[in-house]
């Protein structure tokens, strides 16, 4: 029985570069991001985009006698993008001494995440739970939850994250329903903002903090003024920190994000350069033969 | 607005209602199983239709004071006569979500317990899954009861919960998502090739949006002294990116959303009218 010899294909340098082992690419990305994270200090100046400015200005002009709702629906998977957004918005609300409530939809563990990170920030600034802020816990259905909150927090939410009845929380004595809410900020990696826009009562403003991949959908609502502003991923949070003149979680991430974007663009350009060179070399070899 | 359904306030009566509802539901469930498909179908179709109708009417019917000819219907602002039905539906949704979670856990345990007992291939994975599931469920429930001041969990429970939730589950979930960056990098190098005019346009647009989305774009434009106003401002990558997202991307997304919306409406109608197959109402 004849044994087939594996056919050896002679590849030039460009063809070898085109077929480079993917593990080398992974290593390159990991090394670049680690090096930037460890050794690069300071940030590049940046332009503040209009959706970020608009959300900042909206919070700046909110009436002090009304509360804000933060709809926080993110988990560890998108912590790099949604946590800086949550922290930047909280920082601004606390600076303005506005009272706020946090609520999470879909999965129970999302409420654990939002409670933890909000508690960390509020404790740092001396914001007291029950007096200055409250966590509504986990609500399974977003549409029914919003419709219920339009009418009454006591009936729709019943008990907060700590199992206290809503009507026994000091802060909630002044806030009965969405009539007392000036702004909702949806911090989310999924398409929850559509439910807020569709079902929240007329007069309550809606802001949006999506992950970068979800931001493209937000522009349609910004143009129609159904959203008052938007923070696009960690970059949006970085711009917000620039407006707040603070250096938070997003400022620590922005150099790594910049490096990864530039590396991907460089990879695209280099890949195409190799393709072009491989074609030219092959054409030259054919002509020579 | 006063609820049109009866709410028992006496605790004994309330427990009687809860037990009665359980008995009725279980009897109804088994009763449905005994019925032939031909008899079951109109019942399920009818319940689906009525449930959908309540939502549709509550959303579309006018609220506040309504005048129809000589009839004057006085309703509170932002409410109509069906609005009080939403609260029990909200409660029902919470119960259904809880039950579906329980059903999922039961189904998972049944499958993996069978794998374990019959020593099927990879039975040790099933063992790990069951151990993790039980440990996480017990510790998380204990911790949550502690957070709600119902019980006072011992220190080892808090520590074990922190190890499982904060130092195991959270990093694992974050790692899963962050791996996408490595795949994107590899795919960008291999797949983004200039092979046609369309792919070239796509590639250059993607590159403008990628570079325009980071502070490097602003730094580059400032270093090259590109003007911030007038026609030449479009040479600034951050402005070009904004223009692409607002003027090109937004209309395209809106068109897609219109299509998806109309498709969703058609699908919702099919489900509401039980025209969709596989709704548990037989063939």
Boltz contact constraints between the chains, C-beta under 6 A:
constraints:
  - contact:
      token1: [A, 22]
      token2: [B, 186]
      max_distance: 6.0
  - contact:
      token1: [A, 25]
      token2: [B, 185]
      max_distance: 6.0
  - contact:
      token1: [A, 25]
      token2: [B, 186]
      max_distance: 6.0
  - contact:
      token1: [A, 25]
      token2: [B, 189]
      max_distance: 6.0
  - contact:
      token1: [A, 26]
      token2: [B, 182]
      max_distance: 6.0
  - contact:
      token1: [A, 29]
      token2: [B, 182]
      max_distance: 6.0
  - contact:
      token1: [A, 29]
      token2: [B, 185]
      max_distance: 6.0
  - contact:
      token1: [A, 44]
      token2: [B, 215]
      max_distance: 6.0
  - contact:
      token1: [A, 44]
      token2: [B, 219]
      max_distance: 6.0
  - contact:
      token1: [A, 46]
      token2: [B, 215]
      max_distance: 6.0
  - contact:
      token1: [A, 46]
      token2: [B, 218]
      max_distance: 6.0
  - contact:
      token1: [A, 47]
      token2: [B, 218]
      max_distance: 6.0
  - contact:
      token1: [A, 47]
      token2: [B, 238]
      max_distance: 6.0
  - contact:
      token1: [A, 76]
      token2: [B, 170]
      max_distance: 6.0
  - contact:
      token1: [A, 76]
      token2: [B, 173]
      max_distance: 6.0
  - contact:
      token1: [A, 76]
      token2: [B, 174]
      max_distance: 6.0
  - contact:
      token1: [A, 77]
      token2: [B, 173]
      max_distance: 6.0
  - contact:
      token1: [A, 77]
      token2: [B, 177]
      max_distance: 6.0
  - contact:
      token1: [A, 79]
      token2: [B, 174]
      max_distance: 6.0
  - contact:
      token1: [A, 140]
      token2: [B, 93]
      max_distance: 6.0
  - contact:
      token1: [A, 140]
      token2: [B, 94]
      max_distance: 6.0
  - contact:
      token1: [A, 140]
      token2: [B, 97]
      max_distance: 6.0
  - contact:
      token1: [A, 141]
      token2: [B, 93]
      max_distance: 6.0
  - contact:
      token1: [A, 144]
      token2: [B, 90]
      max_distance: 6.0
  - contact:
      token1: [A, 144]
      token2: [B, 93]
      max_distance: 6.0
  - contact:
      token1: [A, 147]
      token2: [B, 86]
      max_distance: 6.0
  - contact:
      token1: [A, 148]
      token2: [B, 90]
      max_distance: 6.0
  - contact:
      token1: [A, 155]
      token2: [B, 87]
      max_distance: 6.0
  - contact:
      token1: [A, 162]
      token2: [B, 148]
      max_distance: 6.0
  - contact:
      token1: [A, 163]
      token2: [B, 148]
      max_distance: 6.0
  - contact:
      token1: [A, 216]
      token2: [B, 249]
      max_distance: 6.0
  - contact:
      token1: [A, 216]
      token2: [B, 253]
      max_distance: 6.0
  - contact:
      token1: [A, 217]
      token2: [B, 253]
      max_distance: 6.0
  - contact:
      token1: [A, 219]
      token2: [B, 245]
      max_distance: 6.0
  - contact:
      token1: [A, 219]
      token2: [B, 246]
      max_distance: 6.0
  - contact:
      token1: [A, 219]
      token2: [B, 250]
      max_distance: 6.0
  - contact:
      token1: [A, 220]
      token2: [B, 250]
      max_distance: 6.0
  - contact:
      token1: [A, 220]
      token2: [B, 253]
      max_distance: 6.0
  - contact:
      token1: [A, 220]
      token2: [B, 254]
      max_distance: 6.0
  - contact:
      token1: [A, 223]
      token2: [B, 250]
      max_distance: 6.0
  - contact:
      token1: [A, 235]
      token2: [B, 213]
      max_distance: 6.0
  - contact:
      token1: [A, 258]
      token2: [B, 214]
      max_distance: 6.0
  - contact:
      token1: [A, 258]
      token2: [B, 215]
      max_distance: 6.0
  - contact:
      token1: [A, 258]
      token2: [B, 216]
      max_distance: 6.0
  - contact:
      token1: [A, 261]
      token2: [B, 210]
      max_distance: 6.0
  - contact:
      token1: [A, 261]
      token2: [B, 214]
      max_distance: 6.0
  - contact:
      token1: [A, 264]
      token2: [B, 185]
      max_distance: 6.0
  - contact:
      token1: [A, 264]
      token2: [B, 188]
      max_distance: 6.0
  - contact:
      token1: [A, 265]
      token2: [B, 207]
      max_distance: 6.0
  - contact:
      token1: [A, 265]
      token2: [B, 210]
      max_distance: 6.0
  - contact:
      token1: [A, 265]
      token2: [B, 211]
      max_distance: 6.0
  - contact:
      token1: [A, 267]
      token2: [B, 188]
      max_distance: 6.0
  - contact:
      token1: [A, 267]
      token2: [B, 189]
      max_distance: 6.0
  - contact:
      token1: [A, 268]
      token2: [B, 188]
      max_distance: 6.0
  - contact:
      token1: [A, 268]
      token2: [B, 192]
      max_distance: 6.0
  - contact:
      token1: [A, 271]
      token2: [B, 189]
      max_distance: 6.0
  - contact:
      token1: [A, 272]
      token2: [B, 194]
      max_distance: 6.0
  - contact:
      token1: [A, 275]
      token2: [B, 193]
      max_distance: 6.0
